[in-house]
Amino acid sequence: MNAQLKYSDIINLPHHVSTKHPHLSREQKAAQFAPFAALTGFDEDVKETARLTDRRIEIDDGLKEIINNKLNIIDKNIKSKPNVIVTYFKKDIKKSGGKYLDKEGIIKKINIFDNYLLFNDNTKVPIIDIIDIKSELFKGINY
């Protein structure tokens, strides 16, 4: 049977437009064929599990003393606004461990009672989390 004759009864009919369903845009039609994520959030969970964290270093009394001495030197020179680099541990909120960060800037205040350093940009670093402090203030001092 010839292809023209096969559909001759319907080939010239007008395109049907539904009165019940609104016309779909190209984007809406394409969305029908988009991949379906049966496990919503699974990719994020896999990435989170694979993300590595550092273990917190327990500092000994010798290092605590060095950090306290450096904080005392900074406190005595705080009005001269010395630039410092503080290395500290930031606990991960989603899993055990965390990461070590370097915060560079000028310390505005050392709060001994609440145990934190306050930088000029209002970043607070808990003193207990500090493992190192670098500054030009410590040149010539052997630690």
C-alpha positions in Angstrom: 0.0 0.0 0.0 1.2 3.4 -0.9 2.2 5.8 2.0 0.0 8.6 0.6 -3.0 6.4 0.5 -2.4 4.9 3.9 -3.0 8.2 5.7 -5.1 10.0 3.2 -8.1 10.1 5.5 -6.3 12.1 8.2 -3.4 13.8 6.6 -5.3 17.1 5.9 -7.3 17.4 9.1 -6.7 20.5 11.2 -4.4 20.1 14.3 -6.4 19.3 17.4 -6.3 21.9 20.2 -7.5 20.7 23.6 -10.1 22.6 25.5 -9.3 20.9 28.8 -5.5 21.2 28.9 -3.4 24.4 28.3 -0.8 24.4 25.5 2.7 23.5 26.7 5.7 25.6 25.9 8.8 24.1 24.4 10.5 24.1 27.9 7.5 22.4 29.5 7.5 19.7 26.8 11.2 19.2 27.1 10.9 18.9 30.9 8.7 15.8 30.4 11.8 14.0 29.1 14.4 15.3 31.6 16.3 12.7 33.6 14.5 11.7 36.8 16.6 11.7 40.0 15.0 8.9 42.0 17.3 9.4 44.9 17.0 13.1 45.5 20.0 14.4 47.4 22.0 11.2 46.9 24.7 13.0 44.9 25.2 15.6 47.6 25.3 12.9 50.3 28.0 11.0 48.4 30.0 14.2 48.0 29.7 15.0 51.7 30.8 11.5 52.7 33.8 11.8 50.4 34.8 15.2 51.7 37.8 14.9 53.9 38.3 16.6 57.3 41.3 17.1 59.4 41.7 15.8 62.9 42.2 18.3 65.6 45.8 18.5 66.9 46.0 18.4 70.7 48.6 21.0 71.7 50.9 20.4 74.7 51.6 22.7 77.5 54.8 24.0 75.8 52.9 25.2 72.7 50.2 26.7 75.0 52.8 28.7 76.7 54.3 29.9 73.4 50.8 31.0 72.2 50.1 32.8 75.5 53.4 34.6 75.2 52.7 35.7 71.7 49.2 36.9 72.7 50.8 38.9 75.5 53.2 40.5 73.0 50.3 41.3 70.7 48.2 42.7 73.6 51.1 45.0 74.6 51.4 46.3 71.0 47.7 46.3 70.0 47.5 50.0 69.6 50.2 49.9 66.8 47.8 47.6 64.9 50.3 44.8 64.0 49.4 42.5 61.2 49.1 38.8 62.4 48.4 35.4 60.8 46.6 33.1 63.2 46.3 29.4 62.4 43.4 27.8 64.1 41.1 24.8 63.9 37.5 25.2 62.8 35.2 22.3 63.7 33.1 20.9 60.9 29.4 21.3 61.5 28.4 18.2 59.5 30.9 15.5 60.5 33.7 14.8 62.9 36.9 16.7 62.4 37.3 20.0 60.7 40.0 22.1 59.0 42.8 24.4 59.8 42.5 27.9 58.6 44.8 30.9 58.5 43.3 34.2 59.4 45.3 37.2 58.5 44.6 40.7 59.7 44.7 43.2 62.6 43.5 42.1 66.0 41.2 44.7 67.5 40.7 43.0 70.9 41.9 40.0 72.9 39.0 38.9 75.1 40.6 36.7 77.8 37.3 36.2 79.7 35.4 34.8 76.7 38.6 33.4 75.2 38.6 34.8 71.7 40.5 37.2 69.4 38.5 39.8 67.6 39.9 41.0 64.3 39.1 44.4 62.7 36.7 42.8 60.3 34.8 41.4 63.4 36.0 37.8 62.8 36.2 35.9 66.1 38.8 33.2 66.6 38.5 31.1 69.8 41.9 31.2 71.6 41.6 27.5 72.5 41.5 26.6 68.7 44.8 28.5 67.9 47.9 26.4 67.1 50.1 29.1 65.7 50.5 32.9 65.5 52.9 34.7 63.1 53.8 38.3 63.1 56.7 40.7 62.6 56.4 41.4 66.4 58.0 38.1 67.1 61.2 38.6 64.9 64.3 38.0 67.0 62.4 35.9 69.5 63.2 32.2 69.4 60.3 29.8 70.1 
